[in-house]
Amino acid sequence: MTRRVPDLPEALVRKHLQEVLDTCRESNTRPSVLMLAHRLDLTNTTFRRRYPEIAREIADQRAAPSALRSGPTEHDRLVARNAKLRRHNRVLTSQLALAVAQIQHLALRNERLQEELKEASNVTNINSRRLSR
């Protein structure tokens, strides 16, 4: 059973179209009918059937060569920042693993030294016994 979707005013659809176009311009991507239909909670087919002119406008936008903006977009900056944070995280993770290994080594060495100290404290010095007689 299909659900009945009310007709949306064309002004509202065009408003959402403009928002999609602005978002696509900022992220340097191409708009799609599916993107707009999803935003309006419609299926792709329903959108194309009810708003064929707008669907054609979007198709024309997609077909037109995109004028690349000079410099990185906000999306590009975020992707670069994410990559930098991931690299920094990998470095910190490896440093943490090295610190853990060092602490384990020091703990084992400390235990070994304490055992040696116990063994050394059980030894009686022969010279000190002779002096006390």
Beta strands, then each sheet from edge to edge (+ up, - down):
end
